[in-house]
Amino acid sequence: MGMNLVGVVDAATFDASQPCGRRAAERLQDCDTIVLLGAGGRAAWEAVKAREGGRVGDARHDYHPIDAWSLALAEQAAARLRALGCEVVVVLPDEQRPMNFRQLAEQVGFGTISPVIGHLLHPVFGPWLSLRTALLVRGRPFGSRPPAPLLDFEPCGGCPQPCRAACPSETYRQPGTPDLLACARHRLGGGCVTGCDTLRACPLGAQHRYAPDEEAFRHAYSLFRTRRWLGDGMWRFVPKRFRQG
């Protein structure tokens, strides 16, 4: 159904690496298991288009078909687990105090967080994946699942890092410490309208790059989130000429 990445880890192990406010046990008392659902490549978009009748409309604030599809599949999975007698809480990656989905993805074996650009990189899909939902489960329907990080997967070590040079806003001029405000200023000024040149330049998983319509939709939607982030207290750092819309 398009959700082609599934990973499981013991909740206590993940929580031991997380700060207060970001732990699974704070969302579900006595949480035992975390199931992470993700989508790599173009499979998710095709599933969403099928759900939408063959075509996804233009991105707008009140239209979130990818999120709706993700939540629907997560609730289906949660219902099956509840039928086994497990208590389940569905967690989304854009909540007010979100869990660290990237670190969770590393622990379940989805890939490695790039030390250069901070994006999660999958061995097959490269940067072309998204982390959709997590299921917090009281019980161990899959048995005990210790972390399974890809310890031998280091894609950026010998790479010439074309991703850094490709970014027009120099967001990644300091490896590992992206200047997100520089990215936000550039995008609010009308730059990078249809996609991210940094992700496009990554040689890993290039054959799984999002189709143009999907890439443009996701990028427009991420701009909504950028504006929301700035509206939560960062606007004062953005020059007035970048505050249109």
Residue pairs with C-beta under 8 A, 6 or more apart in sequence:
1 47
1 73
2 39
2 43
2 44
2 45
2 46
2 47
2 48
2 69
2 73
3 37
3 38
3 39
3 44
3 47
3 70
3 73
3 132
4 38
4 39
4 40
4 41
4 43
4 44
5 36
5 37
5 38
5 39
5 40
5 110
5 122
5 129
6 35
6 36
6 37
6 38
7 35
7 36
7 38
7 105
7 107
7 108
7 109
7 110
7 148
8 33
8 34
8 35
8 36
8 108
8 142
8 145
9 33
9 34
9 36
9 104
9 107
9 108
9 145
9 146
9 147
9 148
10 32
10 33
10 34
10 144
10 145
10 146
11 24
11 25
11 31
11 32
11 33
11 34
11 136
11 137
12 25
12 32
13 107
13 146
13 147
14 23
14 24
14 34
14 103
14 104
14 107
14 147
15 23
15 24
15 25
15 31
17 103
17 107
18 99
18 100
18 103
20 26
21 97
22 97
22 98
22 99
22 100
23 99
24 31
24 34
24 91
24 99
24 136
25 31
27 89
27 91
27 99
27 136
28 87
28 88
28 89
28 136
28 137
28 138
29 138
30 138
31 89
31 136
31 137
31 138
32 137
32 138
32 139
32 140
33 136
33 137
33 139
33 140
33 141
33 142
33 145
34 104
34 108
34 134
34 135
34 136
34 137
35 77
35 134
35 135
35 137
35 142
36 101
36 104
36 105
36 108
36 110
36 131
36 133
36 134
37 70
37 73
37 74
37 77
37 131
37 132
37 133
37 134
37 135
38 105
38 110
38 129
38 130
38 131
38 132
39 70
39 129
39 130
39 132
40 122
40 124
40 125
40 128
40 129
40 208
41 125
41 128
41 129
41 205
41 208
42 208
42 210
42 211
42 214
44 66
44 69
44 130
44 132
45 56
45 66
45 210
45 211
45 213
45 214
47 69
48 56
48 65
48 66
48 69
49 55
49 56
51 65
51 68
51 69
51 72
52 65
56 65
56 213
56 217
57 63
57 65
58 217
58 220
59 217
59 220
59 221
59 224
61 224
64 221
66 130
66 132
66 218
66 221
67 92
70 92
70 132
70 133
71 90
71 92
71 133
73 132
73 133
74 90
74 132
74 133
74 135
75 90
77 135
78 88
78 90
78 135
81 88
81 135
81 137
81 139
81 141
82 88
84 139
84 141
85 139
86 137
86 138
86 139
86 141
87 137
87 138
87 139
88 135
88 136
88 137
88 138
89 135
89 136
90 133
90 134
90 135
90 136
91 98
91 99
91 133
91 134
91 135
91 136
92 98
92 133
93 99
93 101
93 131
93 132
93 133
93 134
94 225
99 134
101 131
101 134
102 113
102 120
102 131
103 113
104 131
104 134
105 111
105 120
105 131
106 112
106 113
106 120
106 149
106 150
107 147
107 148
107 149
108 147
108 148
109 147
109 148
109 149
109 150
110 120
110 122
110 129
110 131
111 120
111 121
111 122
111 123
111 129
111 150
111 153
112 120
112 121
112 149
112 150
112 153
112 154
112 155
113 119
113 120
113 121
114 120
114 121
114 127
114 155
114 156
115 156
115 175
115 176
116 156
116 159
116 161
116 163
116 164
116 172
116 175
116 176
117 163
117 164
117 172
117 178
117 198
118 176
118 178
119 127
119 199
120 127
120 129
120 131
121 127
121 155
121 156
121 202
121 204
121 205
122 128
122 129
122 204
122 205
123 150
123 153
123 155
123 204
124 205
124 208
125 205
125 208
126 155
126 202
126 203
126 204
126 205
126 206
126 208
127 199
127 202
127 204
127 205
128 199
128 205
128 208
128 209
128 210
130 218
155 204
159 203
161 175
162 201
162 202
162 203
163 172
163 198
163 199
163 201
163 202
164 172
164 173
164 175
164 198
165 201
166 197
166 198
166 200
166 201
167 183
167 197
167 198
168 186
168 191
168 192
168 197
169 179
169 182
169 183
169 185
169 186
169 191
169 192
170 179
170 182
171 178
171 179
171 180
171 182
171 183
171 186
171 198
172 178
172 179
172 198
173 179
181 234
181 237
181 238
183 226
184 226
184 229
184 230
184 234
184 238
185 238
185 239
185 242
186 192
187 223
187 226
188 226
188 227
188 230
188 238
188 242
188 243
188 244
188 245
189 241
189 242
192 219
193 216
193 219
194 212
194 215
194 216
194 219
195 210
195 215
195 216
195 219
196 219
200 209
209 215
210 218
227 245
230 238
235 243
